[in-house]
């Protein structure tokens, strides 16, 4: 599918609902010139309540209506609910342009979800290439905290004279370190100063936790991003994974952590086809 074979119908109707800036973002790179469509990266920065998410939904719909193959669009959100709502918005917008053709096209938008859900799907697909059992299990946060607590107890840290950090705090520290790439000592001083005296023990705990996961053949939510980021650090794998999609769109980009940002840049190092929207007034981890 391309914009030359699938012209947009009734475009003025749904684009007229947008202001000039939103319309510019929605249509960026979809008009074909003598040199072809412009797939340069697009960064949309706007404050809360300004219609960022609606603009992104219109852009996805406009790409599909312009002839982009929905199977080659990756839409990343930060919650399952947001993914479902985004897909519904795209379908509603497409209906005003494509009518009866909308259903099959939106159904083909198969790569829409959270970073973690897409990561899990890719890891199963590439498991054998990276030496991983494709039948791995995924621990949710509660399971992960329980495993952390088990290792904490086995190491004797649950019976220390001075109270050792609880399982929830330990998991939170571990997760922040993994996702931000910040050294443990720096993370403790900045975010958990009351735990700074336990740095050596926490290192031991985290090492035991990783070993236990490997022995049990399980991944936690952080591993889904970490392993995906590691795959995209390999040029061959990165090119293969990034080549799956002509367009990668990210909602709430200000909420991305370092691993997620590394994943995006690993897949699309030149930024071609990449669209991110976010609020620069909110902090990025």
C-alpha positions in Angstrom: 0.0 0.0 0.0 1.2 3.5 -0.7 -0.1 7.0 -1.0 -0.1 6.8 -4.8 -2.5 3.9 -4.9 -4.7 4.8 -1.9 -5.7 8.4 -2.1 -7.4 10.0 0.9 -11.1 10.7 0.5 -12.9 13.5 2.4 -9.6 14.6 4.0 -10.9 18.1 4.7 -13.6 16.7 6.9 -11.5 15.2 9.6 -8.4 17.5 9.2 -10.7 20.5 9.7 -11.2 19.5 13.3 -7.5 20.2 14.0 -5.7 23.4 14.5 -2.9 24.4 12.2 -0.1 23.0 14.4 -2.0 19.7 14.9 -2.7 19.4 11.2 0.9 20.0 10.3 2.0 17.2 12.7 -0.7 14.8 11.4 0.2 15.3 7.7 4.0 15.5 8.2 5.7 13.3 5.6 2.6 11.9 4.0 2.5 14.2 0.9 4.4 12.6 -2.0 6.6 15.0 -3.9 9.0 14.3 -6.8 11.5 13.1 -4.3 9.0 10.8 -2.5 7.4 11.0 0.9 9.3 12.7 3.7 9.9 10.2 6.5 12.1 12.5 8.7 11.6 12.2 12.4 8.8 14.2 14.1 8.8 15.5 17.6 5.5 17.0 19.0 5.9 18.9 22.2 2.8 20.3 23.9 1.3 20.7 27.3 -1.4 18.8 29.1 -4.9 19.1 27.6 -3.5 20.4 24.2 -4.7 17.3 22.3 -1.4 15.5 21.9 -2.9 12.0 22.0 -5.7 13.0 19.7 -3.1 14.4 17.3 -1.2 11.1 17.4 -4.4 9.1 16.7 -5.1 11.3 13.7 -1.6 10.8 12.5 -1.9 7.0 12.6 -5.3 7.2 10.9 -3.9 9.6 8.3 -0.9 7.3 7.6 -3.3 4.4 7.0 -5.6 6.5 4.9 -2.6 7.8 2.9 -1.7 4.2 2.0 0.7 3.2 4.7 0.6 -0.5 5.5 -0.9 -0.8 9.0 1.1 -4.0 9.5 4.2 -1.9 9.3 3.1 0.6 11.9 4.3 0.3 15.5 2.3 2.3 18.0 3.7 2.4 21.5 1.7 3.6 24.6 2.3 3.5 28.3 -0.7 1.5 29.4 -3.0 -1.2 27.9 -6.0 1.0 28.3 -4.3 3.8 26.3 -3.4 1.3 23.6 -7.0 0.2 23.3 -8.4 3.7 23.4 -5.8 4.8 20.8 -6.8 2.0 18.4 -10.5 2.9 18.8 -9.8 6.5 18.0 -7.9 5.5 14.9 -10.8 3.4 13.8 -13.3 6.2 14.4 -11.2 8.6 12.4 -10.6 6.2 9.6 -14.3 5.6 9.2 -14.8 9.2 8.2 -12.2 8.7 5.4 -12.4 5.1 4.3 -15.9 3.9 5.3 -16.3 0.2 4.9 -12.6 -0.4 4.4 -11.8 0.7 7.9 -12.4 -2.6 9.7 -9.8 -4.8 7.9 -7.2 -2.0 7.9 -7.4 -1.1 11.6 -7.5 -4.9 12.5 -4.2 -5.1 10.6 -2.7 -2.6 13.1 -1.4 -5.5 15.0 1.7 -3.8 16.5 0.0 -1.6 19.0 0.6 -1.8 22.7 2.8 -1.0 25.6 6.6 -1.2 25.5 6.5 -4.2 27.7 3.9 -6.1 25.7 5.7 -5.4 22.4 9.0 -6.4 24.0 7.5 -9.7 25.2 6.3 -10.5 21.7 9.6 -9.7 20.1 11.6 -11.7 22.6 9.5 -14.8 21.9 10.0 -14.2 18.2 13.8 -13.8 18.4 14.3 -16.1 21.4 16.3 -18.7 19.6 18.5 -16.2 17.9 19.5 -14.7 21.3 19.8 -18.1 23.1 16.6 -17.7 25.1 13.9 -20.3 25.6 10.8 -19.0 23.8 8.6 -20.6 26.5 9.9 -18.2 29.2 7.5 -17.1 31.8 6.9 -13.5 32.8 6.6 -12.4 36.4 4.4 -9.5 37.3 5.4 -7.0 39.9 3.9 -9.0 42.7 5.7 -12.2 41.6 8.9 -10.3 41.3 8.6 -8.8 44.7 8.0 -12.2 46.2 11.0 -13.7 44.5 13.1 -10.7 45.7 11.8 -11.3 49.2 12.7 -15.0 49.0 16.3 -14.2 48.1 16.4 -11.5 50.7 15.4 -14.0 53.3 17.8 -16.7 52.1 20.7 -14.2 52.4 19.6 -13.4 56.0 18.8 -9.8 55.3 15.3 -10.1 56.7 16.8 -10.7 60.1 19.3 -8.0 60.4 19.6 -6.0 63.6 18.9 -2.7 61.7 15.9 -3.1 59.5 16.8 -4.0 55.9 14.7 -2.4 53.1 11.4 -4.3 52.4 10.8 -6.3 49.3 8.9 -3.5 47.5 11.6 -1.0 48.1 14.3 -3.4 47.0 12.4 -4.2 43.8 11.8 -0.4 43.2 15.5 0.3 43.6 16.5 -2.6 41.3 14.0 -1.5 38.6 15.2 2.1 38.7 18.8 1.0 38.3 18.0 -1.3 35.4 15.8 1.2 33.5 17.9 4.3 34.0 21.4 2.7 33.7 22.4 4.7 36.9 25.0 3.1 39.2 23.4 1.8 42.3 25.4 4.1 44.6 24.2 7.2 42.7 20.6 5.9 42.6 20.6 5.4 46.4 22.0 8.8 47.2 19.5 10.5 44.9 16.3 8.6 45.5 16.8 6.3 48.5 19.3 8.0 50.8 17.9 6.0 53.8 19.1 2.8 52.1 22.6 4.1 51.2 24.1 2.1 54.0 23.0 -1.2 52.5 24.7 -0.8 49.1 26.9 -3.8 49.4 24.0 -6.0 50.6 21.7 -4.7 47.8 24.3 -5.6 45.2 24.4 -9.1 46.6 20.6 -9.3 46.7 20.2 -8.2 43.1 22.8 -10.6 41.9 21.0 -13.4 43.7 17.7 -12.2 42.2 19.1 -12.3 38.6 20.5 -15.8 39.2 17.2 -17.0 40.5 15.3 -15.7 37.5 17.7 -17.4 35.1 17.5 -20.7 37.0 13.7 -20.6 36.9 13.5 -19.4 33.3 11.5 -16.3 34.1 11.7 -12.7 33.1 10.3 -9.7 35.0 8.9 -6.6 33.4 12.3 -4.9 33.5 13.9 -7.8 31.6 11.4 -7.3 28.7 12.9 -3.8 28.1 16.5 -4.8 29.0 16.6 -7.7 26.6 14.9 -5.7 23.8 17.5 -2.9 24.3 20.3 -5.5 24.2 19.0 -6.8 20.9 18.8 -3.4 19.4 22.4 -2.8 20.5 23.4 -5.4 17.9 23.5 -3.8 14.5 22.2 -6.8 12.6 19.4 -7.5 15.0 18.6 -3.8 15.3 18.3 -3.5 11.6 16.1 -6.6 11.3 13.8 -5.5 14.2 13.6 -1.8 13.1 13.0 -2.9 9.5 9.6 -4.4 10.5 8.1 -1.0 10.7 8.0 2.0 8.4 6.5 4.1 11.1 7.1 4.0 14.9 4.9 6.3 16.9 5.2 6.9 20.7 2.7 8.5 23.0 3.7 10.3 26.2 7.3 10.3 25.3 8.2 12.3 28.4 7.6 9.1 30.4 10.2 7.1 28.5 13.2 5.8 30.5 16.7 5.4 29.3 16.1 1.8 28.1 13.1 2.8 26.1 14.9 5.7 24.5 17.8 3.4 23.7 15.4 0.9 22.1 13.9 3.6 19.8 17.3 4.9 18.8 18.6 1.4 18.2 15.7 0.5 15.9 15.6 3.9 14.1 19.1 5.4 14.5 18.5 8.1 11.8 15.0 8.8 13.2 13.3 8.1 9.9 9.7 7.2 10.4 9.8 8.0 14.1 7.1 10.2 15.7 7.0 11.0 19.4 4.7 13.2 21.3 5.2 14.5 24.8 5.0 17.3 27.4 8.3 19.0 28.0 7.0 20.3 31.3 7.0 16.8 32.7 10.2 15.0 33.7 11.8 12.1 32.0 13.3 9.3 34.2 
